């Protein structure tokens, strides 16, 4: 509850002005607190596995509005103990140099102008077992050309030279 500074003969001029400014500052702080809490950025959602190989994972998530960057943490421990991390400016990251046939836990946070978001829900994923069929992640940059009468030309970026799709 706000109260006015009492006006007496001794409260005049600069002292009264300082008192009014203090009351206004408290009022603004009280009114701004709920707005600041409501403006806190939400945790990223939609974390999903895009592709997996024997030594790499690709994950993506729903973009966070006004995100400057994303921090992706991954660990073989569900508790995220000894987690490693990667930073990305896009809502997608490839995690490489992993061990084959291992379970990993992944979570993501976003950095925005309003601050760091809480972590997303953890995603449990597993790398493929050792085999030549799962050596590389899926190709990237899929583009469709102009459709012809019964066909459409597709193009993409290969993961390595000599791969056949």
C-alpha positions as CSV (number, residue, x, y, z in Angstrom):
1,X,0.0,0.0,0.0
2,X,1.3,3.4,-0.9
3,X,1.1,6.4,1.3
4,X,1.8,10.1,0.7
5,X,4.6,11.9,2.4
6,X,3.0,14.1,5.1
7,X,3.2,17.8,4.5
8,X,4.3,19.8,7.5
9,X,6.1,23.0,8.0
10,X,9.4,21.1,8.3
11,X,8.8,19.1,5.1
12,X,9.3,21.6,2.3
13,X,11.3,22.2,-0.8
14,X,14.0,19.6,-1.7
15,X,13.2,17.3,1.3
16,X,9.6,16.9,0.1
17,X,10.7,16.3,-3.5
18,X,13.1,13.6,-2.4
19,X,10.3,11.9,-0.4
20,X,7.9,12.0,-3.4
21,X,10.6,10.6,-5.7
22,X,11.2,7.7,-3.2
23,X,7.5,6.9,-3.0
24,X,7.2,6.9,-6.8
25,X,10.3,4.7,-7.2
26,X,8.8,2.1,-4.8
27,X,5.5,2.3,-6.7
28,X,7.2,1.7,-10.0
29,X,9.2,-1.2,-8.6
30,X,6.1,-2.9,-7.3
31,X,4.2,-2.4,-10.5
32,X,7.1,-3.5,-12.7
33,X,7.9,-6.7,-10.8
34,X,4.9,-8.8,-12.1
35,X,5.6,-7.6,-15.6
36,X,9.2,-8.6,-15.5
37,X,8.3,-12.0,-14.2
38,X,5.7,-12.5,-16.9
39,X,8.3,-11.4,-19.6
40,X,10.8,-14.1,-18.6
41,X,11.6,-16.3,-21.7
42,X,10.1,-19.8,-21.7
43,X,12.1,-23.0,-22.1
44,X,12.6,-24.3,-25.6
45,X,10.1,-27.0,-26.7
46,X,9.8,-29.7,-29.4
47,X,13.3,-31.1,-28.9
48,X,13.5,-34.0,-31.3
49,X,16.0,-36.4,-32.9
50,X,16.5,-35.6,-36.6
51,X,19.1,-38.1,-37.5
52,X,21.5,-40.6,-35.8
53,X,24.6,-42.4,-36.9
54,X,27.1,-44.6,-35.0
55,X,29.1,-41.5,-33.8
56,X,26.8,-38.5,-34.3
57,X,23.3,-37.2,-33.5
58,X,21.4,-34.3,-35.1
59,X,18.7,-32.7,-33.0
60,X,16.2,-29.8,-33.6
61,X,13.7,-27.9,-31.6
62,X,11.0,-25.2,-32.0
63,X,12.7,-21.8,-32.3
64,X,12.5,-19.5,-29.3
65,X,11.3,-16.0,-30.3
66,X,14.1,-13.5,-30.2
67,X,16.7,-16.1,-29.4
68,X,20.3,-14.9,-29.9
69,X,21.9,-18.4,-29.4
70,X,21.2,-21.8,-28.1
71,X,23.2,-23.9,-25.7
72,X,22.8,-27.7,-26.2
73,X,24.0,-29.9,-23.4
74,X,24.5,-33.7,-23.8
75,X,25.6,-36.5,-21.5
76,X,25.5,-40.2,-21.1
77,X,24.2,-39.6,-17.5
78,X,20.5,-38.9,-17.0
79,X,21.5,-36.5,-14.3
80,X,23.5,-34.6,-16.9
81,X,26.7,-35.0,-14.8
82,X,29.8,-34.2,-16.8
83,X,27.7,-32.8,-19.6
84,X,29.4,-31.4,-22.7
85,X,27.9,-28.6,-24.7
86,X,27.6,-27.0,-28.1
87,X,26.4,-23.5,-29.0
88,X,24.3,-22.8,-32.1
89,X,22.6,-19.7,-33.5
90,X,20.0,-22.0,-35.2
91,X,17.4,-24.3,-33.6
92,X,19.4,-27.3,-34.9
93,X,22.7,-28.8,-33.9
94,X,24.8,-31.8,-34.8
95,X,26.7,-33.5,-32.0
96,X,29.7,-35.4,-33.2
97,X,32.5,-37.6,-31.8
98,X,30.1,-39.8,-29.8
99,X,30.4,-43.5,-29.0
100,X,28.5,-46.1,-31.0
101,X,25.5,-47.8,-29.4
102,X,25.3,-45.4,-26.4
103,X,22.4,-43.7,-24.8
104,X,22.7,-39.9,-24.6
105,X,20.5,-37.3,-22.8
106,X,20.2,-33.9,-24.6
107,X,18.6,-30.6,-23.4
108,X,18.7,-27.1,-24.7
109,X,18.5,-23.5,-23.4
110,X,18.2,-20.3,-25.3
111,X,19.8,-16.9,-24.7
112,X,17.6,-14.0,-25.4
113,X,17.7,-10.2,-24.8
114,X,15.5,-10.9,-21.8
115,X,17.8,-13.5,-20.3
116,X,18.6,-17.2,-20.4
117,X,15.6,-19.6,-20.6
118,X,15.2,-22.6,-18.4
119,X,16.3,-25.9,-19.9
120,X,14.1,-27.9,-22.2
121,X,12.9,-31.3,-21.2
122,X,15.6,-33.9,-21.7
123,X,15.6,-36.0,-24.9
124,X,16.8,-39.6,-24.6
125,X,18.6,-40.7,-27.8
126,X,20.8,-43.6,-28.8
127,X,23.6,-43.7,-31.4
128,X,23.5,-46.6,-33.9
129,X,25.6,-49.7,-33.5
130,X,28.8,-50.0,-35.6
131,X,27.9,-50.6,-39.2
132,X,28.7,-49.0,-42.5
133,X,25.0,-48.3,-43.1
134,X,24.8,-45.8,-40.2
135,X,28.2,-44.1,-40.6
136,X,26.8,-40.7,-41.7
137,X,23.9,-38.5,-40.6
138,X,21.2,-37.8,-43.2
139,X,22.0,-35.3,-45.9
140,X,21.2,-31.6,-45.3
141,X,19.8,-28.7,-47.3
142,X,17.1,-30.6,-49.2
143,X,15.6,-28.3,-51.9
144,X,12.9,-29.0,-54.5
145,X,13.1,-27.5,-57.9
146,X,10.2,-26.4,-60.1
147,X,7.7,-29.3,-60.6
148,X,7.5,-30.7,-64.1
149,X,4.4,-32.6,-65.3
150,X,5.2,-35.8,-63.4
151,X,8.4,-35.1,-61.6
152,X,10.4,-32.7,-59.4
153,X,14.1,-32.3,-59.2
154,X,15.6,-32.6,-55.7
155,X,19.0,-31.5,-54.5
156,X,20.8,-31.8,-51.2
157,X,24.2,-31.5,-49.5
158,X,26.0,-34.8,-49.2
159,X,27.8,-35.7,-46.0
160,X,30.9,-37.0,-47.8
161,X,32.2,-37.5,-51.2
162,X,31.3,-40.8,-52.9
163,X,28.1,-41.4,-50.9
164,X,25.1,-42.7,-52.9
165,X,21.5,-41.9,-51.9
